[in-house]
Amino acid sequence: MDNQLQERRRFVRTPVSVIGSLTADGRTESCSVLDFSQGGAKVLASEQFAEQQPITLKIDGFGEFLCELVWQNDQHYGLCFRDPEQLSSDSAGANPMTHNIVGLDPF
């Protein structure tokens, strides 16, 4: 990743491999969550979504997250959580939810 982009991010992204779903405009599609942070996620989905569109990301066992689609590249989508504070962090600044997702084996 280019250093400028890394410097702009408020939260460290953690690579993950979990199955989730995206809901927008009344339709729900499955997706693969590829990375996750307190501020957002990168997902892979076969369906097309419009940028700036409100989307709900659901990860079974972890919750639902209101997001905005901020970028797309082919079937990869960057999601920004509308309320990053909904994910609590411990005193060291690490996100317990991220640690739980990293340890999950969805297959």
Order of alpha helices (4+ residues) and beta strands (2+ residues): alpha-beta-beta-beta-beta-beta-beta-alpha
